[in-house]
């Protein structure tokens, strides 16, 4: 049998205990992800899951939480400028980066300090 990678199922990120409301405000409220119910056995651990189309983000509680500063998810989007406007209007600091040819991209941090990359392929 030939091995074939199909897709990434989800991106796991950590958050501190009790951060569910902040996660909902950011991932649902600002980024537009819908909350997805966790299986009951996993819901006991805390955390919250989100989904937008095929993209899933799972935030899990980490007792000795430290934000991911270098490792990060990168999301390919359409409408990057509209999303950046929504984020900056809400007070989220966005750092623009033009080092990747063919893409507009920005970096930001979620409410817990985890690094997030948003990128859009340029139409040239």
ZAKE-125687 format. One record per residue (C-alpha): residue in three letters; residue number from 0; x, y, z. Coordinates in steps of 0.1 Angstrom, whole numbers. Layout:
N
SITE ALA NUM X Y Z
...
This chain:
124
SITE UNK 0 0 0 0
SITE UNK 1 13 34 -9
SITE UNK 2 12 59 20
SITE UNK 3 -9 91 13
SITE UNK 4 -13 121 34
SITE UNK 5 -49 133 32
SITE UNK 6 -52 165 52
SITE UNK 7 -44 180 86
SITE UNK 8 -72 172 109
SITE UNK 9 -67 200 134
SITE UNK 10 -42 224 149
SITE UNK 11 -37 221 186
SITE UNK 12 -29 252 207
SITE UNK 13 -26 256 244
SITE UNK 14 -43 280 267
SITE UNK 15 -44 287 304
SITE UNK 16 -71 272 327
SITE UNK 17 -103 293 326
SITE UNK 18 -95 309 292
SITE UNK 19 -125 295 273
SITE UNK 20 -144 328 272
SITE UNK 21 -114 347 258
SITE UNK 22 -109 319 233
SITE UNK 23 -145 322 221
SITE UNK 24 -143 360 218
SITE UNK 25 -112 357 197
SITE UNK 26 -116 326 176
SITE UNK 27 -154 329 171
SITE UNK 28 -160 366 175
SITE UNK 29 -130 379 156
SITE UNK 30 -118 351 133
SITE UNK 31 -152 337 125
SITE UNK 32 -147 301 136
SITE UNK 33 -178 282 149
SITE UNK 34 -174 265 182
SITE UNK 35 -175 227 179
SITE UNK 36 -186 205 208
SITE UNK 37 -159 185 224
SITE UNK 38 -166 148 231
SITE UNK 39 -179 146 267
SITE UNK 40 -149 126 280
SITE UNK 41 -126 154 266
SITE UNK 42 -148 183 277
SITE UNK 43 -140 174 313
SITE UNK 44 -104 186 307
SITE UNK 45 -115 221 298
SITE UNK 46 -106 239 266
SITE UNK 47 -126 246 235
SITE UNK 48 -127 235 198
SITE UNK 49 -134 256 168
SITE UNK 50 -140 249 131
SITE UNK 51 -143 269 99
SITE UNK 52 -148 248 68
SITE UNK 53 -122 221 69
SITE UNK 54 -100 240 94
SITE UNK 55 -102 230 130
SITE UNK 56 -84 246 160
SITE UNK 57 -84 228 193
SITE UNK 58 -74 248 224
SITE UNK 59 -65 227 253
SITE UNK 60 -58 237 289
SITE UNK 61 -21 235 299
SITE UNK 62 -15 237 337
SITE UNK 63 19 254 333
SITE UNK 64 9 273 302
SITE UNK 65 35 292 281
SITE UNK 66 24 307 248
SITE UNK 67 38 293 215
SITE UNK 68 60 322 203
SITE UNK 69 78 305 174
SITE UNK 70 58 274 165
SITE UNK 71 25 286 150
SITE UNK 72 -4 277 127
SITE UNK 73 -5 296 94
SITE UNK 74 -40 300 79
SITE UNK 75 -44 307 42
SITE UNK 76 -74 331 38
SITE UNK 77 -92 352 13
SITE UNK 78 -101 388 24
SITE UNK 79 -70 393 45
SITE UNK 80 -74 431 46
SITE UNK 81 -109 429 58
SITE UNK 82 -98 405 85
SITE UNK 83 -69 427 95
SITE UNK 84 -93 457 98
SITE UNK 85 -116 437 120
SITE UNK 86 -87 426 142
SITE UNK 87 -71 460 145
SITE UNK 88 -104 477 152
SITE UNK 89 -108 452 181
SITE UNK 90 -74 463 195
SITE UNK 91 -54 433 182
SITE UNK 92 -18 442 173
SITE UNK 93 -10 430 138
SITE UNK 94 25 428 124
SITE UNK 95 28 428 86
SITE UNK 96 55 407 68
SITE UNK 97 64 409 32
SITE UNK 98 93 383 31
SITE UNK 99 73 355 14
SITE UNK 100 71 361 -23
SITE UNK 101 36 359 -38
SITE UNK 102 18 363 -4
SITE UNK 103 5 391 18
SITE UNK 104 8 379 54
SITE UNK 105 5 391 89
SITE UNK 106 13 378 124
SITE UNK 107 -7 383 155
SITE UNK 108 -12 368 189
SITE UNK 109 -43 352 203
SITE UNK 110 -55 363 238
SITE UNK 111 -30 339 254
SITE UNK 112 0 350 234
SITE UNK 113 1 322 209
SITE UNK 114 15 333 176
SITE UNK 115 -9 331 146
SITE UNK 116 0 337 109
SITE UNK 117 -26 348 83
SITE UNK 118 -16 347 47
SITE UNK 119 -33 355 14
SITE UNK 120 -19 346 -21
SITE UNK 121 -14 377 -42
SITE UNK 122 -33 380 -74
SITE UNK 123 -7 394 -99
